[in-house]
Amino acid sequence: MIVMKNIQMLYKNIGLLIVVSVIWTSCKKDTGDYKYVNETSVFPGNTYDYLKSKTGLYDSLLFVIDKLNLADTLKNNDVTLFAVNNRSFEQVVTKLNIARKLRGKPMVYLKDIASELLDSMVCRYIIRGSYIADSLVATDGRMLTAVRYEYPMNGKLSTANASGYKGGGPSIINFNFTKKSLFVKDWIQATANAINIHTSNGIVHVLDPMHPFGFGEYTRPQPEPFEQSIFRPAGYSGPFVLPSVAGESFVIEAEDFDLGGEGIGFHDDLTKNGGNYRSAEFVDIDAPFGTLGQMYSDAAGTYTASYSLGWTKAGEWLNYSVNVPVEGDYMITARVGNQSAVNPLLFHFEFDFKNVTGRMTFPNNKGWWVWQLVPSPVFHLTKGNHSMRFFHDSNDVQVNNYVIKRVN
């Protein structure tokens, strides 16, 4: 009997424990037991090594990073990477090739894309500084700055609901391509589902594989980033062809920079001034300095009165697609002006992202439309298509045009 009573008492205690356990579990559910948390992962290496460790997942991204000499940035700088996998690249190239096939054009691959276009696309995914998900909880998210060109992006932490708990589902980051617009309706959104991967020099958030590389801007048939020649303003049929005979010159008007928008044809801040000629873009184009179309002459040669660029800031640039028919030596004379107190006034020219002229300078306070001719040193160009970039190293360089001369 004593044994039987002890057994009955044991069963009662077990039953009581089960009831308490059920009650406790229910209480925990109400107080957040079911709240989903993306676990923080720590990788024992730098951000570049993290991508390398994921064999077969980030090959395309690594190819682009190496091509643009960004590996050191991901190895040694404090950055947040929104990682784009192979699938994101694949769908963009596939869509472009479908469009090209319908137009009777040959297929293209990632290796064929122009470096300057890759540069503008990839750098949007690499953010200066380390930002874990919790730092992006503000109502409007947080404005982020791309590692190159100061491009404004936006990140916002969002948490889904789970049964029995509001906001208890998985956390994601909405990563927004702002297109330099103040209006959220104009933004293009990507989603990072795997978040808060810590490396020795930053944070990695992994974007959904369905995200199209470049935020879908480059899946449209026109303009195509693989063909530099189409990035010409209306009225131009291809890249500017530079002189092939020694002593000949060619004039490129500053306002005839490439199409493609911010980060491709130009880099400009959000302030809109001037608004002439190409009013839909942010580049600050001033009114003509004389009668439009009237012929003028100076020491560099004869040219036509045209628009000029003003309100410029250090770090801004303009891109021009050019073709060199015969390998040789060239020099550029810039027609520039200034009427501010900035001193010295500095700029330089790049070809295919290489500074070929060194910093060029001229005196200030002569007048905005009192053009001064600033010649460059002689530099060498190989035959073929090139990207020419006019880069502002100081504020307030009013620029009219560039006279490119074949030396030999």
Long-range contacts (C-beta under 8 A, 24 or more apart in sequence): 29-164, 29-165, 30-164, 32-165, 32-168, 34-162, 34-163, 34-164, 34-165, 34-168, 35-162, 35-165, 35-167, 35-168, 36-160, 36-162, 36-168, 36-169, 36-170, 36-171, 37-171, 38-133, 38-170, 38-171, 38-194, 38-195, 38-196, 40-132, 40-196, 40-197, 40-198, 41-196, 41-197, 41-198, 42-197, 42-198, 43-197, 43-198, 43-199, 43-200, 43-204, 44-200, 45-199, 45-200, 46-74, 46-75, 46-76, 46-199, 46-200, 46-201, 46-202, 47-74, 47-75, 47-79, 47-81, 47-199, 47-201, 47-202, 47-204, 48-74, 48-75, 49-75, 49-199, 50-197, 50-199, 50-204, 51-83, 56-86, 57-85, 57-86, 58-83, 58-84, 58-85, 58-86, 59-86, 60-84, 60-85, 60-86, 60-88, 60-89, 60-90, 60-110, 60-213, 61-85, 61-86, 61-89, 61-122, 63-110, 63-111, 64-110, 64-118, 64-122, 65-122, 67-115, 67-118, 68-115, 68-118, 68-119, 68-122, 70-122, 70-123, 70-126, 70-147, 73-126, 73-147, 74-126, 74-201, 75-201, 76-201, 77-128, 77-147, 77-201, 77-202, 78-128, 78-129, 78-130, 78-201, 78-202, 79-126, 79-127, 79-128, 79-129, 79-130, 79-147, 79-201, 79-202, 80-126, 80-127, 80-128, 80-129, 80-130, 80-131, 80-144, 80-202, 80-203, 80-204, 80-205, 81-125, 81-126, 81-127, 81-202, 81-203, 81-204, 81-205, 82-125, 82-126, 82-127, 82-175, 82-190, 82-192, 82-205, 82-206, 82-207, 83-125, 83-204, 83-205, 83-206, 83-207, 84-125, 84-207, 84-211, 84-213, 85-206, 85-207, 85-209, 87-209, 87-210, 88-207, 88-209, 88-210, 88-211, 88-212, 88-213, 89-213, 91-210, 91-212, 91-213, 91-219, 92-212, 92-213, 92-214, 92-216, 92-218, 92-219, 95-212, 95-219, 96-218, 96-219, 96-224, 96-226, 99-220, 99-221, 99-224, 100-224, 103-221, 108-226, 112-226, 113-225, 113-226, 114-225, 114-226, 114-228, 114-387, 115-352, 115-353, 115-387, 116-264, 116-319, 116-353, 116-387, 116-389, 117-218, 117-225, 117-260, 117-264, 119-148, 119-353, 120-149, 120-262, 120-263, 120-264, 121-213, 121-214, 121-218, 121-263, 123-147, 123-148, 123-149, 123-151, 123-263, 124-151, 124-153, 124-177, 124-215, 124-263, 125-207, 127-153, 127-155, 130-202, 130-203, 131-155, 131-203, 132-195, 132-196, 132-203, 133-157, 133-171, 133-173, 133-195, 133-196, 133-205, 136-173, 140-184, 141-174, 141-176, 149-263, 149-267, 149-315, 150-269, 150-315, 151-180, 151-262, 151-263, 152-178, 152-180, 152-270, 153-177, 153-178, 154-178, 154-187, 171-195, 173-205, 175-205, 175-207, 177-215, 179-262, 180-262, 180-270, 180-282, 182-270, 188-215, 188-216, 188-217, 190-215, 223-259, 223-260, 225-260, 225-264, 228-258, 228-321, 228-385, 228-387, 229-321, 229-385, 230-259, 231-258, 231-259, 231-260, 231-264, 231-265, 231-319, 231-321, 232-256, 232-258, 232-259, 232-321, 233-257, 233-258, 233-259, 233-278, 238-323, 239-321, 239-322, 239-323, 239-385, 240-320, 240-321, 240-322, 240-323, 241-322, 241-323, 241-325, 242-322, 242-323, 242-324, 242-325, 242-330, 242-381, 242-404, 242-406, 243-404, 243-405, 243-406, 244-325, 244-326, 244-328, 244-406, 245-406, 246-328, 246-406, 246-407, 246-408, 247-405, 247-406, 248-405, 248-406, 249-300, 249-301, 249-403, 249-404, 249-405, 249-406, 250-403, 250-404, 250-405, 251-301, 251-303, 251-401, 251-402, 251-403, 251-404, 252-320, 252-322, 252-388, 252-401, 252-402, 252-404, 253-306, 253-307, 253-400, 253-401, 254-307, 254-308, 254-309, 254-318, 254-390, 254-399, 254-400, 254-401, 254-402, 255-283, 255-285, 255-306, 255-307, 255-308, 255-309, 256-320, 257-283, 257-318, 257-319, 257-320, 258-319, 258-320, 258-321, 260-319, 264-319, 265-318, 265-319, 266-316, 266-317, 266-318, 266-319, 267-315, 267-316, 267-317, 268-316, 269-313, 269-316, 271-311, 273-310, 273-311, 274-309, 274-310, 274-311, 276-307, 277-307, 283-309, 283-318, 284-309, 284-310, 284-311, 284-312, 285-309, 285-310, 286-310, 286-311, 286-368, 286-398, 289-369, 289-371, 289-400, 290-369, 298-335, 298-371, 298-373, 299-373, 300-333, 300-335, 300-373, 300-403, 301-403, 303-335, 303-401, 303-403, 306-400, 306-401, 308-337, 308-369, 308-398, 308-399, 308-400, 309-398, 309-399, 310-368, 310-398, 312-392, 312-395, 312-396, 312-397, 312-398, 312-399, 313-392, 313-395, 314-392, 314-393, 314-394, 314-395, 315-392, 316-391, 316-392, 317-389, 317-390, 317-391, 317-392, 318-389, 318-390, 319-387, 319-388, 319-389, 320-387, 320-388, 320-389, 320-390, 321-385, 321-386, 321-387, 321-388, 322-385, 322-386, 322-387, 322-388, 322-404, 323-384, 323-385, 323-386, 324-381, 324-382, 324-383, 324-384, 324-385, 324-386, 325-383, 326-383, 327-380, 327-381, 327-382, 327-383, 328-380, 328-381, 328-406, 328-407, 328-408, 329-378, 329-379, 329-380, 329-381, 329-406, 329-407, 329-408, 330-378, 330-379, 330-380, 330-381, 330-404, 330-405, 330-406, 330-407, 331-375, 331-376, 331-377, 331-378, 331-379, 331-404, 331-405, 331-407, 332-357, 332-375, 332-376, 332-402, 332-403, 332-404, 332-405, 333-373, 333-374, 333-375, 333-376, 333-402, 333-403, 333-405, 334-360, 334-373, 334-374, 334-376, 334-390, 334-399, 334-401, 334-402, 334-403, 335-371, 335-372, 335-373, 335-399, 335-400, 335-401, 335-402, 335-403, 336-362, 336-371, 336-372, 336-374, 336-397, 336-398, 336-399, 336-400, 337-366, 337-367, 337-368, 337-369, 337-370, 337-371, 337-372, 337-398, 337-399, 337-400, 338-362, 338-363, 338-364, 338-365, 338-366, 338-367, 338-368, 338-396, 338-397, 338-398, 339-364, 339-365, 339-366, 339-367, 339-368, 339-370, 339-398, 340-364, 340-365, 340-395, 340-396, 341-365, 342-394, 342-395, 342-396, 344-394, 345-394, 345-396, 345-397, 346-392, 346-393, 346-394, 346-397, 347-390, 347-391, 347-392, 347-393, 347-394, 347-397, 347-399, 348-391, 348-393, 349-376, 349-388, 349-389, 349-390, 349-391, 349-402, 350-387, 350-388, 350-389, 350-391, 351-379, 351-381, 351-386, 351-387, 351-388, 351-389, 352-386, 352-387, 353-387, 353-389, 355-391, 359-393, 364-396, 368-398, 369-398, 371-400, 378-407
